[in-house]
Each structure stands twice: as C-alpha cells, then as structure tokens.
Amino acid sequence: MGLVLPLVDAAAHFAARGGLIGLDLGTKTIGVAASDPDRRLATGVETVARSNFTADAKRVLALATERGAVGFVLGLPINMDGSEGPRAQSTRAFARNFARLTELPIAFWDERLSTAAVERGLIEADMRRDRRAEVIDQHAAQFILQGALDRLINLQRAAAPPS
C-alpha cells in the first residue's frame, strides 16, 4: 500500500529520478499530467471521463506505468480560508482507496485557484468555450503538477550545501 502525504513529506519517498503523475480530480473527469524524469516540466496527458473508481484508477495506473512514474501528486481543493470542504474530503477518500492499488507514494498539493488560473489563461489565448471545457482539467492537472515540481526544486535547493 502506497503512502499518502503532503508534498513536502512525500518528497523523501519519491525515487531519486523518475516522473510524477499529477491529477486534478473533478466530479465528471480526471485531468492527468506527467512530468519528465528530472521533474522539471509538467505536460498535460489526458482527460479521463469518470465512470467508477475501479475503472478510473485502472486508467490512471496504466498512464503511470506507460510513463515509468515514481509517484503521484493530487490536487487538494482547499477553501480560500484554509478549511476543507466536500471536494477535499472526496479527494482524500480517492487517495486512500488509490493507495491500496499502488506502492507509489501519493502527495497532496494545495490547488487553490488552479482551475480559475488555467481558465483565465485559456480565455486569454482566445480558446473557444467548448474547446476549453475539453482541456481545462488536463491543464489544471498540469498547473497543479508544475506547482508541486517547482516546490520540490526549491526544497532541493534549500537542502543543498552552499557552494
């Protein structure tokens, strides 16, 4: 069974090298993003239409296997005041169940405003509403994962001895 931890704590459990899979868990879809093995850049992979937990988890695990991923980053939808509502509880439940299916560590990353920021960017890029709806979850997963990657890089720099 995999570990489920906040990103800062999960960092020590990720293999030294290997990509991470970022997930934006919506009620109807799961946005999936992946990083390069050096964990510098997140790219959108796919938007999975949700059906049931088993099918959803199977697809996400297949994507992780295809990419040789060493861990997962799940966007945790925390309210602006720092409290957790039903969506955060649902994400935590998904993570607990998902951890039973994989040995890979699962990290939570605060996703406040990620979808709003992504939607603004897509609007600024003059993307049509119907096309935005198709890609927004994938882009949100990319935004979430990139934020986590940037944090991991900053943690590494802070831990490195001065040169």
C-alpha positions in Angstrom: 0.0 0.0 0.0 1.3 3.4 -1.0 1.9 6.3 1.3 -0.5 9.4 1.2 1.3 12.5 2.5 1.5 16.3 2.0 4.0 17.0 -0.8 6.8 18.2 1.5 6.7 14.9 3.5 6.2 12.7 0.4 9.3 14.2 -1.3 11.6 11.9 0.7 9.7 8.9 -0.5 10.0 9.6 -4.3 12.7 7.7 -6.1 15.7 10.0 -6.9 14.8 10.1 -10.5 11.5 9.4 -12.4 8.4 11.3 -13.5 5.4 12.1 -11.4 1.8 12.0 -12.4 -0.4 14.9 -11.5 -4.2 14.5 -11.0 -7.0 17.1 -11.0 -10.0 15.1 -9.6 -13.2 16.6 -10.8 -16.7 15.1 -10.3 -17.0 14.2 -14.0 -13.4 14.0 -15.2 -9.9 13.4 -14.0 -7.2 15.7 -15.5 -3.9 13.9 -15.9 -0.5 15.5 -16.4 3.0 14.0 -16.3 6.5 15.3 -15.6 9.8 14.5 -17.3 12.1 12.1 -15.3 14.1 15.0 -14.0 10.9 16.6 -12.6 11.4 20.0 -14.3 8.4 20.3 -16.6 4.7 19.2 -16.4 2.7 18.4 -19.5 -0.9 17.6 -20.0 -1.6 13.9 -20.8 -5.3 13.1 -20.9 -8.7 13.9 -19.5 -10.3 10.7 -18.2 -14.1 10.6 -18.2 -15.0 9.3 -14.7 -17.2 6.2 -14.6 -16.4 4.2 -11.4 -13.4 4.2 -9.0 -12.0 0.8 -10.3 -12.1 1.9 -14.0 -10.8 5.4 -13.2 -7.9 4.0 -11.0 -7.0 1.4 -13.6 -6.7 4.1 -16.4 -4.6 6.3 -14.1 -2.3 3.4 -13.1 -1.9 2.4 -16.8 -0.8 6.0 -17.7 1.6 6.0 -14.8 3.1 2.6 -15.9 3.4 3.8 -19.5 5.5 6.8 -18.3 7.5 4.9 -15.6 6.2 7.3 -12.9 7.6 7.1 -9.4 4.7 8.9 -7.6 1.5 10.9 -7.8 0.5 14.4 -7.0 -3.2 15.0 -6.3 -4.6 18.5 -6.3 -6.3 19.1 -2.9 -9.1 21.6 -3.3 -8.7 23.6 -0.1 -11.1 26.5 0.5 -9.7 30.0 0.5 -9.9 30.2 4.3 -7.8 27.0 4.6 -10.7 24.8 5.5 -11.6 21.6 3.7 -15.0 21.0 2.2 -16.7 18.0 0.5 -14.4 18.1 -2.6 -11.3 17.9 -0.4 -12.8 15.0 1.6 -13.6 13.3 -1.7 -10.0 13.7 -2.9 -8.7 12.3 0.4 -11.1 9.3 0.0 -9.9 8.7 -3.6 -6.3 8.9 -2.4 -6.9 6.4 0.5 -8.5 3.9 -1.9 -6.0 4.5 -4.7 -3.1 3.9 -2.2 -4.4 0.3 -1.8 -3.7 -0.3 -5.5 -0.2 1.1 -5.8 3.1 1.1 -3.9 3.9 4.5 -5.3 3.8 7.5 -2.9 0.8 9.8 -3.3 1.3 13.5 -2.4 -1.3 16.2 -1.9 -0.7 19.7 -3.3 -2.9 22.7 -2.5 -4.7 23.5 -5.7 -6.4 26.7 -4.7 -7.2 28.8 -7.7 -5.6 26.4 -10.2 -8.7 25.9 -12.4 -9.5 29.6 -12.3 -5.9 30.5 -13.3 -6.0 27.9 -16.1 -9.3 29.1 -17.4 -8.1 32.7 -17.4 -5.1 31.6 -19.5 -7.2 29.7 -21.9 -9.5 32.7 -22.4 -6.5 35.0 -22.9 -5.3 32.5 -25.6 -8.7 33.1 -27.2 -9.8 29.4 -26.9 -13.4 28.7 -27.6 -15.6 27.7 -24.7 -16.4 24.2 -26.0 -12.6 23.6 -26.5 -11.8 25.0 -23.0 -14.2 22.5 -21.5 -12.4 19.6 -23.2 -8.9 20.6 -22.0 -9.4 22.5 -18.7 -9.0 19.5 -16.4 -5.8 18.4 -18.2 -4.4 21.9 -18.0 -5.4 22.2 -14.3 -3.5 18.9 -13.6 -0.5 20.4 -15.5 -0.8 23.6 -13.4 -1.0 21.6 -10.1 1.9 19.3 -11.1 4.1 22.2 -12.2 3.5 24.0 -8.9 4.5 20.8 -7.0 7.6 20.4 -9.2 8.6 24.0 -8.5 8.2 23.4 -4.8 10.3 20.2 -4.9 13.1 22.0 -6.8 13.1 24.8 -4.1 13.2 22.1 -1.4 16.2 20.5 -3.1 18.0 23.9 -3.4 17.3 24.7 0.3 18.7 21.3 1.4 21.9 21.5 -0.8 25.1 22.6 0.9 26.2 26.1 -0.2 28.8 26.1 -3.0 
